[in-house]
Amino acid sequence: MKQRNSDLWTVLAIFGAYTVTLRFALGLDVVGALLGGLANTLPVVIFGWAVRRIVVRHLIGKPAVVQLLAHALLCAMFMLLSYWLLIVLLGFFFGSAPEGFVVRPFKSGGAAWQSLQNLTTYALIAAVSYLSAQTRTTPQPDVGEVAGGSAGAGTCPPAATTGGSADAPCLEPVPEPSPPLRPQEPEARVDAALSRYFVKIGDELRPLDIESVVSIGGAGDYAEVTTLTAKHLVRVTLAEFANSLDPTRYVRVHRSWIVNTDRIARLEPAGGGRLLLHLETGQTISTSREGASLLRSRVL
C-alpha cells in the first residue's frame, strides 16, 4: 500500500511539473497545458512501469555484464517508445483534422532534447528500482532500540544508554525446561529448546505469538523480527535464531532471511533459479538458489 501511494504521488508530481512548465514556458492555456502534461506523463508511466518490473524481476542478481547489456537495450527501447507515444498523443490532442489527426515528429533540436530527457528519465527509473528492491530485502536496524537475550542471558538496556524510550518494544527469549547442561563451545548460541519469546513493553512482559512471525532478517549481531503487526530488533544472530525455530515451518531462504512459510502469500520466479516471495505483510523478499530449492521441495 505504501509503495502504491508513493507511486501515485510521483505520477501526480510529474504531471504537475510538465503542466506548469508548458503553461508558462510555451504560454499555453490551462486546457492545453493539462493536455500537454498528460501527453508527456503517460509515456513515462506506461514504459517506466514496464522498465521497473523487468529490472526487479529479471535483472537484479544477474551478472554485471548481463545487466549492463540489458540496460543498454532497455534504455534504447524506452527512449524510442516514449518518443513515439508522445508525438502520437500530441497529434491526437493538438493535431486534429477532418480525416483524423496528424502526427508530426519533432525537429532535430527538439528530438535531441527529448532523447536526452528520456535517457535521464530511464536512469532515474532504473536507480529507483534498485533502491526499492534493496529497501525491501535489507533489514533496517533503526526500527527501535531493543535488546533481546541469547541463550539464557541479556536484558533490555536502559533507555538512557540506548537512546530509546522506556516503552520501546523488545524481545527477551525465555528458555523452556531443558536437559542438564553439557559442555559447550565458548561462543554463545541459542539452545534448540528456546522456542518461546516475550515482548517487553515498559515493565511488562507480554507473550509473543510465534505463529505471528512473518520474517526474520539478519542485521549483524542482531535479528529483525517482523510480525503481522510490529517489528522487533533482538540481540541474537540469524544463525542462532534459526536453531530455535521449527524447521518444518520456518525456512532460511537467504543468508539474510528466514521466513514463516505459513505467511507467504505467493511466490514467483525471479530468474537465475531464485524466487520472489510476497508475504502477508506486503514485504517482498528475494531468495537465494538454495533457499528457492528448499521451497520448491514443498511444491505438491
C-alpha positions in Angstrom: 0.0 0.0 0.0 2.8 2.4 0.9 4.5 1.7 -2.5 1.3 2.3 -4.4 0.7 5.6 -2.6 4.3 6.7 -3.3 3.9 5.8 -7.0 0.7 7.8 -7.2 2.3 10.9 -5.7 5.2 10.5 -8.0 3.0 10.4 -11.1 1.0 13.4 -9.9 4.2 15.3 -9.3 5.5 14.5 -12.8 2.1 15.5 -14.3 2.1 18.8 -12.3 5.7 19.6 -13.3 5.0 19.1 -17.0 1.8 21.1 -16.9 3.3 24.1 -15.1 6.3 24.1 -17.3 4.2 24.0 -20.5 1.8 26.6 -19.2 4.5 29.3 -18.6 7.3 28.3 -21.0 5.1 27.9 -24.1 2.2 30.2 -23.0 -0.4 27.5 -23.4 -3.9 28.0 -21.9 -4.9 25.9 -19.0 -6.6 23.1 -21.1 -3.6 23.0 -23.5 -1.1 22.8 -20.6 -3.1 20.0 -19.0 -3.3 18.0 -22.2 0.4 18.6 -22.9 1.2 17.5 -19.3 -0.9 14.3 -19.8 0.9 13.6 -23.2 4.3 13.8 -21.5 3.3 11.9 -18.4 1.7 8.9 -19.9 4.8 7.5 -21.7 6.8 7.9 -18.5 4.2 6.0 -16.5 3.5 3.2 -19.0 7.0 2.4 -20.1 8.5 3.3 -16.7 6.3 0.7 -15.0 7.5 -1.9 -17.6 11.1 -1.0 -17.0 10.8 -1.3 -13.2 9.1 -4.6 -13.5 11.8 -6.0 -15.8 14.6 -4.7 -13.6 13.2 -6.0 -10.3 12.1 -9.4 -11.6 14.7 -10.3 -14.2 17.9 -8.2 -13.8 18.6 -7.9 -10.1 21.1 -10.6 -9.1 22.3 -11.3 -12.7 26.0 -10.9 -13.6 27.1 -7.3 -14.1 27.8 -7.8 -17.9 24.3 -9.2 -18.4 22.7 -6.2 -16.5 24.8 -3.7 -18.5 23.8 -5.1 -21.9 20.1 -5.4 -20.8 20.1 -1.8 -19.6 21.5 -0.6 -22.9 18.7 -2.4 -24.8 16.0 -1.4 -22.4 17.1 2.2 -22.5 17.1 2.3 -26.3 13.6 0.8 -26.3 12.4 3.2 -23.6 13.6 6.2 -25.5 12.1 5.2 -28.8 8.8 4.1 -27.5 8.4 7.1 -25.2 9.1 9.4 -28.1 6.7 7.6 -30.4 3.9 7.6 -27.9 4.5 11.3 -27.1 4.2 12.5 -30.7 1.1 10.3 -31.2 -0.6 11.8 -28.1 0.4 15.3 -29.1 -1.1 14.7 -32.5 -4.2 13.3 -31.0 -4.7 16.2 -28.6 -3.5 19.1 -30.9 -3.3 17.9 -34.5 -7.0 17.1 -35.1 -8.1 17.2 -38.8 -11.2 16.3 -40.7 -9.8 12.9 -41.7 -8.3 12.2 -38.3 -5.2 13.6 -36.5 -1.8 14.5 -37.8 1.4 13.1 -36.1 4.4 15.3 -36.6 7.8 14.3 -35.3 9.9 17.0 -33.6 12.6 19.0 -35.4 16.2 17.9 -34.9 16.7 20.2 -31.9 13.5 19.1 -30.2 14.1 15.4 -30.9 17.6 15.7 -29.4 16.3 17.4 -26.3 13.5 14.8 -25.9 16.0 11.9 -26.3 18.2 13.4 -23.6 15.2 13.8 -21.3 14.1 10.2 -22.0 17.7 8.9 -21.2 17.7 10.8 -17.9 14.2 9.5 -17.0 15.3 5.9 -17.7 18.4 6.3 -15.5 16.2 7.6 -12.6 13.6 4.8 -13.0 16.4 2.2 -13.0 18.1 3.7 -10.0 14.8 3.9 -8.1 14.0 0.2 -9.0 17.3 -0.9 -7.5 16.9 1.2 -4.3 13.3 0.0 -3.9 14.4 -3.7 -4.2 17.2 -3.1 -1.7 14.9 -1.5 0.8 12.5 -4.4 0.6 15.1 -7.1 1.1 17.6 -5.4 3.5 16.8 -5.4 7.3 16.5 -1.9 8.7 18.3 -1.7 12.1 16.7 1.6 13.1 13.3 0.2 13.9 13.6 0.8 17.6 16.2 0.1 20.2 15.8 -3.3 21.9 18.0 -5.9 23.5 17.0 -9.5 23.4 18.8 -12.3 25.1 20.7 -15.1 23.6 20.8 -18.5 25.3 19.7 -17.6 28.8 21.4 -14.1 29.0 20.7 -10.5 28.1 18.1 -8.0 29.1 16.8 -4.8 27.6 19.3 -1.9 28.1 18.2 1.2 29.9 16.7 3.9 27.8 19.5 6.3 28.8 22.1 4.1 27.2 20.1 3.1 24.1 18.7 6.4 23.1 15.2 5.0 23.1 12.2 5.5 25.3 11.4 3.3 28.3 8.4 1.9 26.4 10.4 0.8 23.4 9.4 -2.8 22.5 12.0 -5.6 22.7 12.2 -9.3 22.8 13.6 -11.5 25.6 13.9 -15.2 24.9 12.7 -17.3 27.8 14.1 -20.8 27.7 11.8 -23.8 28.4 13.0 -26.5 30.7 15.9 -28.4 29.1 18.0 -31.4 30.0 21.1 -30.9 32.2 23.7 -28.7 30.7 26.5 -30.3 28.8 29.9 -28.7 28.0 29.5 -26.2 25.1 31.9 -24.2 22.9 33.0 -20.9 24.3 30.8 -18.7 21.9 27.2 -18.1 22.9 24.5 -19.8 20.9 20.7 -20.3 21.1 19.6 -23.6 22.6 17.3 -25.6 20.3 14.8 -25.7 23.2 14.5 -21.9 23.1 11.1 -21.7 21.4 9.1 -19.1 23.3 9.6 -15.3 23.4 8.2 -12.4 25.3 7.8 -8.8 24.2 8.9 -6.3 26.9 7.0 -3.1 26.9 7.9 -0.9 29.9 8.0 -3.1 32.9 5.6 -5.7 31.4 6.5 -8.9 29.6 3.9 -10.0 27.1 4.0 -13.3 25.2 4.8 -13.1 21.5 2.7 -15.4 19.4 5.5 -17.2 17.4 3.0 -18.1 14.7 2.5 -14.3 14.0 6.2 -14.0 13.0 6.3 -13.4 9.2 10.0 -13.0 8.6 13.4 -12.6 10.4 16.2 -10.7 8.9 19.8 -10.7 9.8 21.5 -7.4 10.8 24.9 -8.3 12.0 24.8 -9.4 15.6 21.0 -8.6 15.7 17.9 -10.1 14.1 14.9 -8.1 13.0 11.7 -9.9 13.7 8.7 -8.8 11.6 5.2 -9.9 12.9 1.8 -9.2 11.4 1.6 -6.0 13.5 5.1 -4.9 14.5 8.8 -5.2 14.2 11.3 -6.0 16.9 15.1 -6.0 17.0 16.7 -8.7 19.1 20.3 -9.2 20.1 20.5 -12.7 18.5 22.3 -13.6 15.3 20.2 -15.1 12.5 22.1 -18.4 12.8 21.3 -18.6 16.5 17.7 -17.7 15.9 17.4 -20.4 13.2 18.4 -23.1 15.7 15.4 -22.3 17.9 12.7 -22.4 15.3 10.6 -25.2 13.9 12.3 -26.2 10.6 9.0 -27.5 9.2 7.5 -24.0 9.3 10.5 -21.6 9.2 12.8 -21.8 6.2 16.1 -19.9 5.8 15.5 -18.7 2.2 18.6 -16.5 2.1 21.7 -15.9 4.2 20.0 -12.8 5.5 16.4 -14.0 5.8 14.2 -16.6 7.5 10.5 -16.7 6.5 7.4 -18.3 8.0 6.0 -20.5 5.2 2.5 -20.1 6.6 2.8 -16.3 5.9 3.8 -16.5 2.3 1.0 -15.1 0.1 2.6 -16.1 -3.2 5.8 -17.0 -4.9 7.1 -16.1 -8.4 10.2 -16.8 -10.4 12.9 -14.1 -10.1 15.4 -15.5 -12.6 18.6 -17.5 -12.0 16.8 -20.2 -10.1 15.7 -17.7 -7.4 12.2 -16.9 -6.2 10.5 -13.7 -5.2 8.4 -14.1 -2.1 5.3 -11.9 -1.4 4.5 -12.1 2.3 1.2 -11.3 4.0 2.6 -8.0 5.4 3.3 -6.8 1.8 7.0 -7.4 2.2 8.9 -8.8 -0.8 12.0 -11.0 -0.3 14.3 -12.5 -3.0 15.6 -16.0 -2.1 18.9 -17.5 -2.9 19.1 -20.5 -5.2 19.5 -22.8 -2.2 16.5 -21.2 -0.5 14.4 -21.5 -3.6 15.3 -25.2 -3.8 14.1 -25.7 -0.2 10.8 -24.0 -1.0 10.4 -25.9 -4.3 10.8 -29.2 -2.5 7.5 -28.3 -0.8 5.6 -27.9 -4.1 3.0 -30.6 -4.5 
